[in-house]
Amino acid sequence: MIDLRLLREDPDRARASQRARGEDVALVDSLLSADERRRSSGVRFDELRAEQKQLGKLIPKATGDEKAELLKRAEQLKADVKAADAERDAADAETQELLLRLGNLVHPDVPVGGEEDFVTLETHGVIRDFGAEGFEPKDHLELGQILGAIDVERGAKVSGSRFYFLTGVGALLELALVNAAIAQATAAGFTPMLTPALVRPQSMAGTGFLGQAAQDVYHLDKDDLYLVGTSEVPLAAYHMDEIIDAERLPLRYAGFSPCFRREAGSHGKDTRGIFRVHQFDKVEMFSYVAPEDSQAEHQRLLEWEKQWLASLELPFRVIDVASGDLGASAARKYDCEAWIPTQGKYRELTSTSDCTEFQSRRLSIRVRDGKQVKPLATLNGTLCAVPRTIVAILENHQQADGSVRVPEVLRPYLGGREVLEPLAK
């Protein structure tokens, strides 16, 4: 949710943001019109109520025809006040409904365009030349079967497509990744959190996931609860309806949770293996900061993501995501994409978004700085989305015999194991 005052003062900025997102620009004018009706009906209600109160003081003192006229006017005022109150409520409801449909204001430096119009900011690591090493790389699913680490056939049998089992060293690799990621986050000052996987509608809506992303969300109708697609949701709602003292900022949390996504619209995409699945585990970073510190915090989150991917010895690039590919809550977003050898391209492993005050306004989270109370800024950043990270590790660190070298950062969490060996035939 954006600041209505800012919208009234600079509607062209909101129109430009909507245009850059590829969203409905007319929504801005509809919202301005509803807001004007809300304010004018509020003024009329206040004027009528003031007159009604004044009349209430005059009637007891009046007599005869004068009193009759005042009583007649009082009856009319009663009807007018009721109508003005209803008009004000209707205009306020329309304003709020339209406001919830408006995405965050896009940062002016974000590249404009669709999914392919990103800007590459950095490239890290060296892409292996498997041909020069004398063998053709196997994809992660074949490696996972050789290692006894991934079982998608039984995942499909038990739950359907895009589900899987991690078995043996696959399960151990997930636990190693999660522990290593939490260790890095804790060392950086994040508070580790195990978060609920089910949340109420106000938590999901407050973080912006019931707008354009609603088709990817699982909803339990009987309980009116949502399965989260990321622990960003419960971490954002953790301080819902609270006022936080400025001295406590920044607040940084590292949440570990299962994540559930319907993957609507992804028919035919990444159907092999575990790159795009309905359920996965993830370590997510989340920050609450003063609004003026959000851009600096965004860079910090990106640096922590880069540190993590570098520690896994993965070749990756950093991109500035284009405006049409931003989520509703993000003003700016950076993705870190790892090289996937058998796909011959970079694929997203982590992302970090600056949501400015968008989520805190919707969730009523504020900061008290002296006598001033105002919305704060929220930011999120993936540290480790487990299945995709396993994909990148298996493919980039594979060896000719089907074994996989373990990055040094993970070895302490795998009992010192340096190589994942194929199962004996």
DRENRO-944867 format. One record per residue: x, y, z of N, C-alpha, C in turn. Coordinates in steps of 0.2 Angstrom, whole numbers, plus 5000, padded with zeros to 4 digits. Layout:
XYZXYZXYZ
...
//
This chain:
500449945000500050005000500450065000
500350114996500750174995500350234999
500750285000500550345004500050385000
499450385002498950424998499050494997
499450525002499650595002500150604996
500550554996501050554990500750544983
500250504983499850494977499550564975
499250594980498850654978499350714976
499950714979500450764977500850754971
500950684969501250674963500950614959
500350624957500050564953500450544947
500850584944501150564938501650504940
501950514946502450464948502150394948
501550394951501150334952500950304945
500750354940500550334933501150294930
501750334931502350304927502550234930
502450224937502550164940502150104937
501450124937500950074934501150054927
501350114923501550094916502150054915
502650064919503250024919503149954921
502649944926502449874928502049844922
501749874918501349844913500649834916
500449874921499849874925499349934922
498749934925498249974923498350044926
498550094921498650164923498050194925
497450184923496850214925496650204932
496950154935496850134942497050194946
497550234944497750294948497250344948
496950354943496450404942495750384946
495650324945495050294949495150304957
495750294959495950294966495850364968
496150414964496150484966495450514966
494950484962494250504962493950484968
494050414970493750384976494050424982
494650444982494950474988494650544989
494450574983494150644983493450634986
493150584984492450574987492450554994
492950524996493050505003493150565007
493550605005493750665009493150715009
492850725003492250775003491650755007
491550685007490950655010491150665018
491750655020491950655027491850735029
492050775025491950845027491150865028
490750835023490050855023489750815030
489950755031489750725037489850765043
490550785044490750825050490250895050
490150925045489750985045489050975047
488750915044488050905046488050885054
488550845056488550825063488650885068
489050935066489050995070488451035070
488151035064487451075064486951035068
486950965068486550925072486650935080
487250945081487350955089487151025091
487251075086487051145088486351145089
485951105084485251105084484951075091
485351025093485150995099485151035105
485551085105485651135110485051185110
484851205104484351255103483651225104
483451165102482751145103482451145110
482851125115482551135122482351205124
482751255121482551325123482051355119
481851325113481351355108480651335111
480151375108479451355109479051375103
478451345103477951365098478151345091
478051385086478251375079478951365078
479351405082480051395081480351325083
480051305088480251235090480051185085
479451195082479151145077479651145071
479851205069480351215063480951175065
481251185071481851155073481851085073
481251055075481150985076481150955069
480750995064480750975057481450975054
481851025055482551025053482950965056
482850955062483150895065483050835062
482450815060482250755057482650755050
482650805046482950805040483750795041
484050835046484750825047484850745049
484450715053484550645055484650605048
484150615044484250575037484850595033
485050665033485650685029486250655032
486250655039486850625042486950555041
486450515041486450445040486650435032
486450475028486650465021487350485020
487550545023488250565022488750515025
488550485031488950425034489050365029
488450345026488450295022488950305016
488850375013489250395007489950395009
490150415015490850415017491150345018
490750305021490950235022491050195015
490650215010490650175004491250205000
491350275000491950304997492650275000
492650265007493250245010493350175008
492850135008492950065006493150054999
492950094994493150094988493850114987
494050164991494750194991495250134993
495050104999495450055002495549994997
494949974993494949924989495449934983
495349994980495850014975496550024977
496650054983497350054985497649994986
497349944988497649874989497849844982
497449864977497649844970498249874967
498449934970499049974967499649944969
500149924965500849904966501249954969
501749934972502249984975502550024970
502750084972503050134967503750104965
503850094958504450074956505050124957
505650094959506150144960506350174953
506550234952506750264946507250234942
507750194946508350164942508150094940
507650074941507450004939507350004931
507649954927507649954920506849934918
506649974913505949964911505849904906
505349864907505249814902504949754906
505049694902504749634904505349584907
505149524907505649474910506349474907
506349484901507049484898507349544897
507149594900507449664900507849684906
508049634910508449644915509149674913
509549704918510149724917510649684921
511149654918511649614922512149664925
512249664932512649704936513349674937
513349614938514049584940514049504938
514649484936514649414935515249384939
515149324943515649294947515749224945
516349204947516549134946516749114939
516949054938517149034931516748974929
516448974923516048924921516548864918
516348804921516848744919516748734911
517248714908517248684901517248604902
516748574902516748504903517048464897
516948494891517248464885517948464886
518248514888519048514889519248464895
518748444899518848404905518748324902
518448324896518348254893517748224895
517248254897516648214898516048264897
515448234896514848274895514448274902
514248334904513948344911513248304911
513148274917512448244918512048294921
511348294920510948344923510848314931
510548364934510448354942510048294943
509548274939509148214941509548154940
509848144934510248084933510848084939
511148134940511648134946511248114952
510648144954510348124960510148054960
509948024954509847954954510447904955
511047924952511647894953511847894961
511747954964511947954971511447934976
510847914973510347894978510047954982
510048014979509848074982509148104981
508948084975508248114973507848064970
507248064972506748014969506048054967
506048064961505448104958504848054956
505047994955504547944953504047934959
504347914964503947904970503647964973
503948024972503648084974502948094970
503048084963502448084959501948034961
502147974963501647924965501247944971
501647974976501347984982500948054982
501148104978500848174979500648204972
500948174966500848204960501448234957
501348264951501948304948502248354952
502848374951503248424954503248414962
503248344964503448334971503948284970
504348274976504948234976505148204983
505548154983505848144989506648154989
506948184994507648184995507848124999
508248084997508448025000509148025001
509347985007510147975008510548035008
511048045004511448105004511048165002
510548154998510148214996509748245002
509548205007509248235013509748265017
510348225018510948255021511148325018
511148325012511348385008510948445010
510248435010509848485012509948515019
510048465024510148485031510848525031
511348505027511948535027511848605025
511448615019511348685017511048725022
510448705025510048745029510548765035
510948715038511348735044511848785042
512148775036512648825034512348895033
511848895030511448955028511248995035
510948955040510848985046511449005050
511948975049512548995052512849055050
512849065043513049125040512649185042
511949175042511449225044511549245051
511649195056511749215063512349255064
512949235060513549265061513449345059
513049355054512849425051512449465056
512149425061511749465066510949455065
510749405061510049385060509849345066
509249355068508949305073508649245069
508849185071508549125067507849115070
507349105065506649095066506349035063
505948995066505548935063504848965063
504648975057503949015056503348965054
502748985055502148955053502148945046
501848885044501748875036501048895034
500648905039499948925038499848995041
499549045037499449105040498649135038
498449185042497849205040497749255034
497149265032497149305026497449375026
497449405032497649475033498449475032
498749415034499449415034499749405027
499349365023499449355016499349415012
498749445013498649515009499049565011
499249575017499649625020500349625017
500649565015501249565012501249575004
500649575001500549584994500449524990
500349464993500349404989499549374987
499049424988498449404986498249444980
498649484977498549514971498749474965
499249504962499449464955499749394957
499949384963500249314965499749264967
499049284968498549244971498549174968
498649174961498549114958499049064960
499549084963500049034965500049014972
499549034976499449024983498948964984
499148924989498648874991498248894997
497548884996497148915001496748855004
496648855011496248795014495548835015
495048815011494448845012494148835019
494148775021493748755027494048795033
494648815033494948845039495148925037
495048945031495249015029495949025031
496348985029497148995030497448975024
498049015023498449005017499148975019
499348925014500048895014500548945012
501048965015501449015013501948995007
502049035003502549024997503249044999
503349075005503949095007503849125015
504349115019504349135026504349215026
504449245020504349315020503649335023
503149295022502449315024502449315032
502549265035502549265043503049315046
503649325042504149365045503849435045
503549455039503249525038502749535043
502249485044501749495049501849485056
502549465057502749455064502649515069
502749575066502649635070502049675068
501549635065500949675063500549705068
500349765067499949805072500349825078
501049835077501449855082501849915080
502049955086502450015085503149995088
503650005084504349985086504750045087
505150045093505550105095506150105090
506350165087506850175082507550145085
507650145091508250115094508350045093
507750005091507849935090508049915083
507949965079508149955071508849955070
509149915065508749865061508549805065
507949775063507749705066507849665060
508249605061508449565055508249485058
507849455053507649385055507849335049
508049275051508249225046507749175047
507249165043506749115044506849055040
506748995043506748935039506048905039
505848885033505148855033505048815026
504548775026504348745020503948795016
503948795010503648845005503248805000
502648834999502148794994501948844989
501948824983501748864977501448814972
500848844969500448804964500848804958
501248854956501648854950501148864944
500548894945500048914940500448944934
500248924928500548964922501248934920
501448884924502148854922502048784919
501548774916501448714912501948704907
502348644908502848634903503548664904
503548704909504148734911504548694917
505148674916505548644921505248584924
504948544919504548484922505048424924
505648424922506148374924506548394930
506548344935506948354941506548404946
506948434950506748474956506848544955
506948574949507048644949506448684951
505848664948505248704949504748654952
504648664959504248614962503648644966
503148604969502648634973502848644980
503248604983503448614990504248614990
504548654994505248654995505348695002
505948685004506248725010506648775008
506648835013507048895011507248925017
507848955017508049005022507949075019
507649115023507449185020507649235025
508049285022508249345027507649395026
507549435032507049485032507249535037
507149605034507449665038506849715039
506849745045506449805046506949855048
506849915044507349965044506950035044
507250085046507050155044506950165037
506450205035506350205027506950235024
507350285027507950315024508550265023
508450205027509050155026508850105022
508350105018508150045015508550025009
508750075005509250064999509950035002
510150055007510850035010510749965012
510149945015510049875018509949835012
509649855007509549815001510249794998
510749834998511349814996511649765001
511549775007511849725012511549655011
510849655010510549585008510849555002
510949594997511249564991512049544992
512349574996513049554998513049495002
512549485006512549415010512349365005
511949375000511749324995512349304991
512749354989513349344985513849304989
513949324995514349285000514249215000
513549195001513349135001513449094995
513349114989513449084983514149074981
514549124983515249114982515549064987
515249054993515549004998515348934995
514848924991514648864988515048854981
515448904980515948894974515548884967
514948924967514548924961514648984956
514748974950514749034945514049064945
514049134946513349164946513449234943
512849264942512849334940512249364944
512349434944511849474948511449514943
510749514943510349554938509949604942
509849664939509349714941508649694937
508149674941507549644938507149704935
506949694929506549744925505849754929
505549814927504949834931504349784930
504249764924503749714923503749644926
504349634929504449564932504449574940
504349634942504349644949503649614953
503749594959503149574963502849644965
502149634966501849694968502149734974
502449704979502649734984503349764983
503749744978504449764977504449834973
504949884976505049944973505649924968
506149884970506649854966506849784969
507149754964507349684965507949664962
508449624965509049604962508949524963
509149494957509149414957509949394957
510049344960510749304959510549244955
510849234949510749174945511349134944
511249074946511849024946511848994939
512448974936512548944930512348864931
511848844926511648774926511948744920
512448704921512848674915512448644909
511948594911511548564906511048604903
510848664906510348704903510748754899
511348764900511748814897511548884898
511348904904511148974905511048984913
511049044915510949064922510249054924
510149034930509449024933509449054940
508849084941508849114948508849064954
509349084958509449044965509149094971
509349154970509149194976508849264973
508449294977508249364975508149404982
508249474981508149514986507749574984
507249594988506749654986506749704992
506749764989506649824994505849844993
505549824998504749844998504649905001
505149945003505050015006504450015011
503950055011503450055016502850025014
502849985008502249955006501949905010
502349865013502049805017501849835024
502249875027502149905034501549945034
501349985029500750015029500149965029
500149915025499649865024499549825031
500149815034500149775040500149815047
500149885046500049935052500649915056
501249925053501949915057502249985057
502350015063502650085063503250085067
503650135066504250155070504150215074
504250215081504250275085504950305085
505050365082505650405082505550475086
505650475093505550535096504750535097
504450595095503750605096503450575089
503750565084503550545077503450475077
502850455074502650385073502550375066
502850335062502750325055502950255053
502750235046502850175044503550165043
503850105044504550085042504550045036
505150025034505349995028505449915029
505249875025505349805025505749785019
506149735020506549705014506649625015
506649595010506749515010507249495005
507549445007508149415003508149335004
508149294998508249224999508949215000
509149175006509749155007509949085003
509449035005509548975002508848935000
508648934994508048894992508348824990
508248774994508548714994508548674988
508048664984508048614978508448644973
508348714971508748744966509548744968
509648754974510348754976510648684975
510348634977510548564976510648554968
510248574964510248574957510948604955
511048664957511748704955512348664958
512348644964512848604967513048544963
512548504962512648434959512948444952
512648494948512848504941513548534940
513648584944514348624944514848584947
514748544952515348504955515348434954
515048414949515048344947515748324944
515848254944516548234942516348174937
516848154933516748114927516348044929
516548024935516247954937515547964940
515248024940514648034943514648054950
515248054953515248084960515248154960
515148184966515048264966515448284972
515948334970516348364975515948414980
516048404986515648444991516048514992
515748574992516048634993516248635000
516848665002517148665008516648685014
516248735012515848765017515348715020
515148665016514648615018514948555022
515648545021515948485024515848475031
515948525035515848515042515148495044
514648505040513948485041513748415038
514248385034514248325031514748275034
514948285040515348245044516048245040
516248295037516948305034516948275027
516348255025516348215018516548265013
517048245008517348295003516948274996
516748214996516448194989515748154991
515248164987514648124987514748064982
514748004984514947944979514347914977
514347894970513847854968513647794972
513047774972512847704975513247644972
513447604976513647534973513147504969
513347484963512847444958512747374961
//
